[in-house]
Amino acid sequence: MNMMKQLLSQSGRTVCLALVLSLCSAAAGITIVGGVNQALDSGVTDIGQTLVYYLGLVGLLFCCGIGSQVLLVGLGHKLVYRLRADLVQRILNTPLVKQEALGAPALYNVLTRDVTMVANAIKQLPISLYNGLLLAVGLVYLAWLSPLLFGFLVMLVGLAVWGDILLAGRIKSMMQEVRRLDDDLFRQYEAVVEGRNELGLSHPRRQFQFQQRFEPTAQQARDTAIKAEVLWAINLNWTTLLVFVLIGLVFVAGTLLESVSQEALVGYVLAIMFLRTPIAMILEAIPAVIRGNVALSAIEHLELSQSSQSLSDNAVPVTKPVTFQSLELRHAEYHYPTQGGESGFQLGPIDFKAQAGELIFLIGGNGSGKSTLAKLLTGLYLPTVGEVALNGHLLTPENAEQHRSYFGAIFPNFFLFDDVLDEQGNLDNPRVQHYLKRLAIDHKVSVDGGSLSTKALSQGQRKRLALLLLYMEDRQVLLLDEWAADQDPLFREVFYREILPELKQADKTVIAISHDDKYFDAADRLYKLDQGQIRPYVVGRDSLFEEMSEPSVRIAQDV
Ligand SMILES: Nc1ncnc2c1ncn2[C@@H]1O[C@H](COP(=O)(O)OP(=O)(O)OP(=O)(O)O)[C@@H](O)[C@H]1O
């Protein structure tokens, strides 16, 4: 709810104006009801004047009603827009480690389902506010008409409202359960979409995925949602019935109590009938509001970054990087958080230094910590213990953005963007043609207006495009995590024998994670990771994997 308060506080003036207009409209409506009641009781003396008053009030009701609705509808959509923008910016500003812990399904759930739920709740805002005010003005009128009957009415309505509050609490916990199940469902959707190849090949797995994983969760979500909605629908009908019971009881009480005039009685019946619609509309809006509330709590529960650093203006958050000189790790460690009672992987302590213009290979077995080290070097992870320093400046949460601006990286799970941006963030840089040719991909892809013509390519070709994007960004330090793994032997040769030396010549510092022992001689220095520990690797002296035979290639310059 804090998020909603923040968003609403930015529209204080609109809310106030809409409130005043709604109040005027509601007051005009109740005055018409009161006037009709009075006319029924005492008749009309001046028909012309009465007609003028009547038309004036109808006009006021219409204009103020329209005015408040226009303001509130606009406000509702602006709130949804701000919520979306705020959420996307908060995700973009959330540290990688937190995003990885949350997982993609949870983030998609928030961005799609939760935002829609909040949007639906916000849509109820104009209707509920208007009807709430109408109800409030109506109650003031009833209190004025007969305080005695009003006391009686408050007692009865109080009971009904108490029942509604209890029921709303029960429905809220059901909707929280539906929301929890939705998180599970999004994980199932991810398996269905991302696992399309495996599922396409295996009928038993498809059946298992559908019957054992998807169906039970979807059915439970369906049943809980139906239960909640039906409970509220029963309550809605019960409340409508209560209005008629109320009229009857007021009528009986009024006839029994001598101090209550006939005019007050008729006024009560008229006003309660008139207020029936706003009451029903408010009650109808409540489930959507509860769902929105549950969705907002779910968004807040993710504990995304609170940073509201705007990405929509042109302000550049970091100063232009100076010339890269060195990158150093001093007793640096990175600990993954404990998961399911098991302590996370621990990288380090590591001491490591890369100088400008060096070409360094990181090697090691699966799970030895190479990619973790890459994320630590690039500033995507901050060290748990020890220090990371670039040009002698220690990496801190405050300067992490500046640190990262030196790096370009391709990780194994890279994402290929449609747009080819240059170092200034501009599209349509003519250099792109040269690199398309260099990466031997110009026959498959063109870049038009800064956008890739296609991404429907093989994995090796997609990696070449990722390298194209990296070339265009022209960062000083490049981190290539098993880039060559998907290349054919011919282009692998081009990569190690031509592209890497060219990058070195262009004063780039390259840290490449590689399993290609055939090309270890291309590196200036080699480091091997083993269970989170690093040590220099000497070709010929050290074995790549303990069980493997001695590699035959020697590097030009041993460490
Ligand atoms: N996002 C994560 N959350 C928690 N633990 C992780 C995460 N990513 C990796 N790990 C743990 O860190 C260890 C090292 O992973 P890392 O990806 O750094 O290995 P790697 O050397 O790059 O392996 P590979 O050669 O298979 O890519 C893994 O064994 C895993 O247990």
The ligand as an SDF file (V2000), in Angstrom:
LIG
                    3D

 31 33  0  0  0  0  0  0  0  0999 V2000
   22.4100  -17.9460   -9.4600 N   0  0  0  0  0  0  0  0  0  0  0  0
   22.9830  -18.8220   -8.6110 C   0  0  0  0  0  0  0  0  0  0  0  0
   22.5100  -18.9710   -7.3710 N   0  0  0  0  0  0  0  0  0  0  0  0
   23.0790  -19.8180   -6.5020 C   0  0  0  0  0  0  0  0  0  0  0  0
   24.1610  -20.5650   -6.7950 N   0  0  0  0  0  0  0  0  0  0  0  0
   24.6950  -20.4590   -8.0270 C   0  0  0  0  0  0  0  0  0  0  0  0
   24.1310  -19.5800   -8.9960 C   0  0  0  0  0  0  0  0  0  0  0  0
   24.8740  -19.6710  -10.1190 N   0  0  0  0  0  0  0  0  0  0  0  0
   25.8340  -20.5610   -9.8540 C   0  0  0  0  0  0  0  0  0  0  0  0
   25.7380  -21.0440   -8.6070 N   0  0  0  0  0  0  0  0  0  0  0  0
   26.6290  -22.0110   -7.9370 C   0  0  0  0  0  0  0  0  0  0  0  0
   27.9490  -21.6200   -8.2010 O   0  0  0  0  0  0  0  0  0  0  0  0
   28.7180  -22.7050   -8.6790 C   0  0  0  0  0  0  0  0  0  0  0  0
   29.6550  -22.1750   -9.7630 C   0  0  0  0  0  0  0  0  0  0  0  0
   28.8590  -21.7820  -10.8620 O   0  0  0  0  0  0  0  0  0  0  0  0
   29.4910  -21.0780  -12.1220 P   0  0  0  0  0  0  0  0  0  0  0  0
   28.3850  -20.7790  -13.0470 O   0  0  0  0  0  0  0  0  0  0  0  0
   30.3400  -19.9440  -11.6710 O   0  0  0  0  0  0  0  0  0  0  0  0
   30.4120  -22.2450  -12.6710 O   0  0  0  0  0  0  0  0  0  0  0  0
   31.2120  -22.3200  -14.0340 P   0  0  0  0  0  0  0  0  0  0  0  0
   32.6300  -22.5980  -13.6670 O   0  0  0  0  0  0  0  0  0  0  0  0
   30.9770  -21.1160  -14.8730 O   0  0  0  0  0  0  0  0  0  0  0  0
   30.5580  -23.6110  -14.6720 O   0  0  0  0  0  0  0  0  0  0  0  0
   30.2790  -24.0080  -16.2180 P   0  0  0  0  0  0  0  0  0  0  0  0
   31.5930  -24.3380  -16.8450 O   0  0  0  0  0  0  0  0  0  0  0  0
   29.4340  -25.2140  -16.0880 O   0  0  0  0  0  0  0  0  0  0  0  0
   29.5880  -22.8630  -16.8640 O   0  0  0  0  0  0  0  0  0  0  0  0
   27.7390  -23.7360   -9.1850 C   0  0  0  0  0  0  0  0  0  0  0  0
   28.1670  -25.0220   -8.8360 O   0  0  0  0  0  0  0  0  0  0  0  0
   26.4580  -23.4270   -8.4680 C   0  0  0  0  0  0  0  0  0  0  0  0
   26.3290  -24.2530   -7.3540 O   0  0  0  0  0  0  0  0  0  0  0  0
  1  2  1  0
  2  3  1  0
  2  7  2  0
  3  4  2  0
  4  5  1  0
  5  6  2  0
  6  7  1  0
  6 10  1  0
  7  8  1  0
  8  9  2  0
  9 10  1  0
 10 11  1  0
 11 12  1  0
 11 30  1  0
 12 13  1  0
 13 14  1  0
 13 28  1  0
 14 15  1  0
 15 16  1  0
 16 17  2  0
 16 18  1  0
 16 19  1  0
 19 20  1  0
 20 21  2  0
 20 22  1  0
 20 23  1  0
 23 24  1  0
 24 25  2  0
 24 26  1  0
 24 27  1  0
 28 29  1  0
 28 30  1  0
 30 31  1  0
M  END
$$$$
